[in-house]
Amino acid sequence: MKEKKDWSVSGRSSFLNISQVGWRFILPAIGIGIVFFIVGIEIAGVFFLGVGGGLIFFFRDPERHTPRIPGAIVSPADGKVLSIKEVSEESEKEMNGAIKVSIFMSLFNVHVNRSPLHARVIDLRYRPGKFYAAFSDKASERNEANFVYLQNEKYTVLVKQIAGIVARRIICPLRIGQELNQGERIGLICFGSRVELYIPASAQLRVKKGQRVRAGESVIAILPSEELNDSFNRESTA
């Protein structure tokens, strides 16, 4: 996943609230459109300028205001909650006992992903795979994916970026050991995708299936004050 090192989506949003990543797609489309107008092929010019306009819409990166709620876990993505499931030992052994909240991002959603809580990046993993439709359960198990493990003083959560049938670029410029603020930009998936959030089973859910959520603003769950249950700790960090 070469984009992981080459592109950045961290920090403040770029010019006109468009993700920095987006300009690599937008400017060529607009440039080609202008060239076609100059040479007199207006239909092609209109087409490519329309593509550029669509890309501007897709790569929009509005500022978000994270709620100040103690223990809150906010959504890492814009979209619709597809499912809320307890992770079984058979399906996700290393995250046994966690709750998985799956969020589907359509082409019309903002695709910038954000940190669900103030935490430190303790692990990053990449899994090559297929490109099933992001709303399909097969996408979670078989599609290309990027795993971002985050840990605060007491808890560990996992943000899983999953490519879809159209999405072919998972962008994550994070590094292990990096400190993140809640709501800080952590990556982007281009052109329709899925994000899954794994949280402790002891957290109090604040969303339900079918609900629309916004990255960095919608509260997914509230963490309890007690220490994280040992059953949620990943075996690799035991």
N, C-alpha and C positions, 0 to 999 in steps of 0.2 A: 504494500500500500504506500506508494511513493509520495502521494499527496500529503501524507502525515508529516513529512519534514519540509515540504516545499511551500505549503500554503498556510496562512494564519487567519484565524477568525477570532482570536482573543483580543482583549482590550476593548476600546470603544468602537462603536460601529463606524464604518467608513463613510465617505462622502455621500450626501443625500440619503443617509440611512440605508445604504446598500451594503451587503456583506462584501468584504474585501475580495473574497473568493469569486464573487459574481462578475467582477469586471473582466476577468479572463474569458468569460463567455460573452458578455454584453458588448464590449468594444469591438471585437471582430465582426459580430453580426451587424452592428450599426455601420462599421467601416465598409463592409461588403455592400450594404444597402446604398450607401452614398456613392460608391464606385459605379454601381449599376445605374444610378440616376445620372451621373456624369457622362456615361457612355450612351445614354438614351434608352436603356432597357428599364422602363419605369415599373413594369409589373414586378420584375424581380426585385427592384429597389424597394417597392412597397412591401413585398413579402419579407425581406430581410430586416427592414426597419420594424415590421410587426413582430418578428421573432425577437429583435432586441428589446422591444417594449414588453413582451411577455417575460423575457429573462429579468428585466428590471423588477417586474412584479414578483417573480419567483424568489429572487435573491434579496428581497427587502429585509431589513434587519432593524425593526423598531426597538427603541429603548423600553425596558420593562422595569416595573417597580415591585421589588420583592416584599411581600408582607412581613412585618416584624412580629412574628408569632413564635414564642419559645418552642423548640422541638419540631418545628414544621419542616416537612419534606415537600418541596415544590416540584412541579412537573418539569422534566427535562426537555419536553417537546410540546409543540402545538399539535392539536389533532383531536381524535376521538378515541375514548377508552374502548378497546376491543374486548378485553377480558381481564378478570382479576382472579388469579389462581394461586393455590399453595403449591410450592415446588416439591415434587416427590423425589425420593431417593433414586427411583428408576430413571427419571427424565433428566434431572440436573443434580447429580450426586453431590457436587462440591457446594451447592447452595441449598442443600436439604433443609426444609423448614421455613424458608423465606417465602414472602408473598411476591408474586410477579404481576406487575401492572403493565399491560401491553397497550401501546398508543400507536394508532395508525395516522400517518401524515399524508394527506392527499397533495396533489400538485398545487392546490390553492392555499395550503397552509404555509406559514413561515417555517423554514427548515433549519434555522439555527438552533442548536441544542445548547442547554444551559445546565450548570451544576445544580443538583437538587438540594444541596446543603453546603454549609461551610465545612470544608474537609481537605484532606491531603490525598493526592493520587498515590496509591500504594502498589498498583499493578496495571499494566496495559497488555492486552492480548489481541491478536488478529487471527481470524479464522477464514480462510478461503472457502468458497462454496458456490451454490447455485444462485439463481435469480428468480425464485418463485414470487408470485404476487405478494406484496407486503401484508395484505390482510389475511393471508392464508396461514394456518398453523404450521405448515411445512416451512414457511419462511424463518420461523424462530429456530428450528432445529437444523436446517440445511443451507440457508442462505449465507452469503458472505457477511461477516459481522466483525465488529470491533467491541471489545470488552473494556470498560473503564471502571476499575475498582476504587472506591473512595472511602476514606475512613476519617471520622472525627474523633473526639476524645473517648467515646464509648461504643460507637456503632460503625458497621461497615455496610455500604450499599453498593449496588452494581448498576451501572448504566450500560445497556447493550444496544449499540447502533447496528441496525440491520438493513442491508441493501434490499431493494425491491426489484420488480420486473423491469422497471425503467431506470431506477437508481443504480448507477455503476461506479459511483465515487463516494467513499466514506472518508471524510476529512476530520482528522483529530490531531491537532498540533501539541497535545499535552506531553508532559514528560513525568516519569516516576519521581516522586518527591515534591512535585509542584503543589503549592498551597492555592486553594480556590475559595473565592467568596461565593456565598449562595447566590444563584442567578447569573454567575459569570459564564460567559460563552466558553463552551468546551469543544465545539465541533459543528459539523454540518454534513447532511447527506443530500446529495443532489438528485432531484427529480422523483419525488414520491418514495416513501420509505416507512420504516417502523422503528420505534424505540421501546425497549422494555426496561422497566425499573424494578429492581429486586430490593425489597426492604424487609426489616425484621418482622417476624410474625407477631411480635408484641406491639407493633405500631397500631395506632387507631386510624383506620381508613376514613378518608373524607371525600372519596369519589365513588362512583358506581359505574357499571357497564353502560356504554352509550353516551356518557357525559363528555362534553367538549372541554378541553383544557388548554391553557396557555403556558408556554415555557417561562419559568422564572416567576410566575404569579399565582397560578392555581395550586392550592394546597392539596397534595395527594394523601398525606397522612401526618399524624403527630406522633413523635417518638416519646416513649415513656421515660421516666427519670431513672429507672433501674438499669443495672448493667446489662449489656447484650447477652442473651441466652447463648450458651456454648454451642447449641445445635446449629446456630446460624454461622458461626465462624468457619471460614473456608479451611479445608484440610491442609491446603498448601501453606497456611500461615500458622498452623497449630504447633 
